[in-house]
Amino acid sequence: MSTVTKKVFATSKLPHNTGVSAWVAMLPTREIKPRLERARTADVVIVGGGFAGLSAARRISQLEPALRTVVLEAGIIGEGPAGRNSGFIIDLPHEVSADDYGGDCASKSQQDIVIHRRAIALASEIAVEHRWDSRIFDPCGRYSVAMSEKGDAHLVAYCAQLRKLGEDHRLVDAQEIASITGTRCYTSALFTPGTIIVQPAAYIRGVADCLREPISIYERTPALAFESNAEGWTVKTPQGSIHTGKIILANNGHAESFGFFKGRLLQIFTYASMTKAFAPGRLSGERKWAATPALPMGTTVRRVAGQRGDRILIRSRYTYNSMQIVSEGALKRAGAQHDRKFKARFPGLANVDMEYRWAGGMALTLNAVPAFGEVEHGVFAACGCNGLGASKATASGIAAAEMMLGYNSELTQIYRRFPAPKALPPRPFTTIGAKANLRFREWKAGAE
Ligand SMILES: Cc1cc2nc3c(=O)[nH]c(=O)nc-3n(C[C@H](O)[C@H](O)[C@H](O)COP(=O)(O)OP(=O)(O)OC[C@H]3O[C@@H](n4cnc5c(N)ncnc54)[C@H](O)[C@@H]3O)c2cc1C
């Protein structure tokens, strides 16, 4: 009689969200889906209710509507990184340094654009279903803004690459960007029209809320472990369990907590602050705009118009946190940096305080590829968002669902070609190297 060894994967830690995200605080309280409190069966279990997990569930419902799919979210939908980011669903490659465009980089950029536009297509379908207005989903494009000669030069180099790629763009001079943003701090900008700007918590709640039976979502229900059995897998949660044939791991950096991609994911956190509402007349320019920095590692800024007044979002600072937890002290230090950046850009609003501050995790890989593919029989990973997760994680969720169902698409062909994430150097070296690298790159970004 042959015996099959049972495989068990248990998580070593659960996600923790530090700080209160303004995006959640500004919405009505969510009607939270119940916890799983029984044993049940399903065809597919998705671990994680962020961009990747919910997009995977939606794609499954389109391709195989009869499949009983369960989404397990450890926290509350919208409170994790997918709902606490800056809300840019970006179409073009993010890293705009000329170094990224040598050799065969044009074809890599084109591939990235296919990935990002597939995500934008899904987001746009959902926007139509919900009849969202521009407060939640705004196809208004974005500005890349420079504050130094180095930043200006970077934008000019990026323009040349966009021309080669045939992508629409427009250089904006200092005067015009001042008339849009109401601040004279920017020396030039580049407008690209394809980015979607969302209220991220409203968006991700909306993605969840358009999933219907036979898809079930359980919130405040972490997957603690999964073990193999004769028919597939049993996923254990604190008060229940699910027998399933297939699993999609869509829990980004926490794939590593289950033992997958060990020593291959860089657990990077970034931080944001949002001001109190101020009277719109206090800042000239348009009441809504969104800007990413010309230089990677710089500062993202958004002006958000609301009924009670307008607010400014500042997102900057990256830290390496291998244990995937950010302390209140780290949040405070990032907040002090945000205050300085805010004052430098908006001296006329110097007495407007920040109301919310928060942090959130991203998982990067050394070779910038996703942590993707069938990692065990019937277990698929759609993790390692590499920063531009609103686009990349959405696409990897779609690709994981398609691959799991044996569906061939342009996206699955791209994802099949990705190499595995490279191994990081041993822990002490990674820690020292990552911290030094982040500091150096932040220093290089200077005022940007
Ligand atoms: C402040 C900030 C600003 C950002 N701005 C942008 C931006 O403007 N544009 C952009 O593209 N990206 C941005 N990002 C990055 C982006 O938010 C992430 O890349 C993206 O959320 C990754 O999506 P995901 O679905 O892979 O993972 P996540 O959004 O992290 O979702 C994974 C989910 O899995 C859940 N989970 C983990 N473990 C378990 C478990 N054991 N059981 C059940 N559930 C589990 C988590 O609670 C989480 O909700 C930003 C991030 C931050 C923090």
The ligand as an SDF file (V2000), in Angstrom:
LIG
                    3D

 53 58  0  0  0  0  0  0  0  0999 V2000
    0.9080   54.3080    1.1670 C   0  0  0  0  0  0  0  0  0  0  0  0
    0.9380   53.4680   -0.0790 C   0  0  0  0  0  0  0  0  0  0  0  0
    0.7800   54.0590   -1.3300 C   0  0  0  0  0  0  0  0  0  0  0  0
    0.7880   53.2640   -2.4840 C   0  0  0  0  0  0  0  0  0  0  0  0
    0.4420   53.8440   -3.6630 N   0  0  0  0  0  0  0  0  0  0  0  0
    0.2680   53.0850   -4.7640 C   0  0  0  0  0  0  0  0  0  0  0  0
   -0.2680   53.6400   -5.9620 C   0  0  0  0  0  0  0  0  0  0  0  0
   -0.6780   54.7980   -6.0080 O   0  0  0  0  0  0  0  0  0  0  0  0
   -0.3460   52.8290   -7.0370 N   0  0  0  0  0  0  0  0  0  0  0  0
    0.0520   51.5180   -7.0180 C   0  0  0  0  0  0  0  0  0  0  0  0
    0.0010   50.8430   -8.0450 O   0  0  0  0  0  0  0  0  0  0  0  0
    0.5030   50.9490   -5.8690 N   0  0  0  0  0  0  0  0  0  0  0  0
    0.5980   51.6900   -4.7420 C   0  0  0  0  0  0  0  0  0  0  0  0
    0.9840   51.1090   -3.5690 N   0  0  0  0  0  0  0  0  0  0  0  0
    1.2700   49.6770   -3.5480 C   0  0  0  0  0  0  0  0  0  0  0  0
   -0.0140   48.8300   -3.6010 C   0  0  0  0  0  0  0  0  0  0  0  0
   -0.9300   49.2400   -2.6150 O   0  0  0  0  0  0  0  0  0  0  0  0
    0.3090   47.3470   -3.4100 C   0  0  0  0  0  0  0  0  0  0  0  0
    1.3020   47.0330   -4.3330 O   0  0  0  0  0  0  0  0  0  0  0  0
   -0.9300   46.4970   -3.6540 C   0  0  0  0  0  0  0  0  0  0  0  0
   -1.8710   46.7010   -2.6300 O   0  0  0  0  0  0  0  0  0  0  0  0
   -0.6000   45.0160   -3.7480 C   0  0  0  0  0  0  0  0  0  0  0  0
   -1.7950   44.3320   -4.0230 O   0  0  0  0  0  0  0  0  0  0  0  0
   -1.9810   42.8120   -3.5950 P   0  0  0  0  0  0  0  0  0  0  0  0
   -3.3600   42.4110   -3.8850 O   0  0  0  0  0  0  0  0  0  0  0  0
   -0.8660   41.9970   -4.1670 O   0  0  0  0  0  0  0  0  0  0  0  0
   -1.6910   42.7910   -2.0400 O   0  0  0  0  0  0  0  0  0  0  0  0
   -2.4710   43.4980   -0.8390 P   0  0  0  0  0  0  0  0  0  0  0  0
   -3.1610   44.7010   -1.2950 O   0  0  0  0  0  0  0  0  0  0  0  0
   -1.4720   43.5820    0.2500 O   0  0  0  0  0  0  0  0  0  0  0  0
   -3.5800   42.4090   -0.4680 O   0  0  0  0  0  0  0  0  0  0  0  0
   -3.2390   41.2110    0.1780 C   0  0  0  0  0  0  0  0  0  0  0  0
   -4.3080   40.9150    1.2020 C   0  0  0  0  0  0  0  0  0  0  0  0
   -4.0190   39.6380    1.7680 O   0  0  0  0  0  0  0  0  0  0  0  0
   -4.4560   39.6530    3.1100 C   0  0  0  0  0  0  0  0  0  0  0  0
   -3.7800   38.5470    3.8050 N   0  0  0  0  0  0  0  0  0  0  0  0
   -2.4750   38.4150    4.1300 C   0  0  0  0  0  0  0  0  0  0  0  0
   -2.2750   37.2430    4.7610 N   0  0  0  0  0  0  0  0  0  0  0  0
   -3.4700   36.6160    4.8250 C   0  0  0  0  0  0  0  0  0  0  0  0
   -3.9170   35.3620    5.3340 C   0  0  0  0  0  0  0  0  0  0  0  0
   -3.0730   34.5190    5.9500 N   0  0  0  0  0  0  0  0  0  0  0  0
   -5.2250   35.0510    5.2210 N   0  0  0  0  0  0  0  0  0  0  0  0
   -6.1150   35.8940    4.6030 C   0  0  0  0  0  0  0  0  0  0  0  0
   -5.7430   37.0920    4.1160 N   0  0  0  0  0  0  0  0  0  0  0  0
   -4.4420   37.4400    4.2050 C   0  0  0  0  0  0  0  0  0  0  0  0
   -4.0730   41.0440    3.5910 C   0  0  0  0  0  0  0  0  0  0  0  0
   -4.8340   41.4300    4.7230 O   0  0  0  0  0  0  0  0  0  0  0  0
   -4.3470   41.9040    2.3540 C   0  0  0  0  0  0  0  0  0  0  0  0
   -5.6220   42.5100    2.4080 O   0  0  0  0  0  0  0  0  0  0  0  0
    1.0150   51.8660   -2.4020 C   0  0  0  0  0  0  0  0  0  0  0  0
    1.1820   51.2720   -1.1570 C   0  0  0  0  0  0  0  0  0  0  0  0
    1.1280   52.0460   -0.0110 C   0  0  0  0  0  0  0  0  0  0  0  0
    1.2730   51.3770    1.3090 C   0  0  0  0  0  0  0  0  0  0  0  0
  1  2  1  0
  2  3  1  0
  2 52  2  0
  3  4  2  0
  4  5  1  0
  4 50  1  0
  5  6  2  0
  6  7  1  0
  6 13  1  0
  7  8  2  0
  7  9  1  0
  9 10  1  0
 10 11  2  0
 10 12  1  0
 12 13  2  0
 13 14  1  0
 14 15  1  0
 14 50  1  0
 15 16  1  0
 16 17  1  0
 16 18  1  0
 18 19  1  0
 18 20  1  0
 20 21  1  0
 20 22  1  0
 22 23  1  0
 23 24  1  0
 24 25  2  0
 24 26  1  0
 24 27  1  0
 27 28  1  0
 28 29  2  0
 28 30  1  0
 28 31  1  0
 31 32  1  0
 32 33  1  0
 33 34  1  0
 33 48  1  0
 34 35  1  0
 35 36  1  0
 35 46  1  0
 36 37  1  0
 36 45  1  0
 37 38  2  0
 38 39  1  0
 39 40  1  0
 39 45  2  0
 40 41  1  0
 40 42  2  0
 42 43  1  0
 43 44  2  0
 44 45  1  0
 46 47  1  0
 46 48  1  0
 48 49  1  0
 50 51  2  0
 51 52  1  0
 52 53  1  0
M  END
$$$$
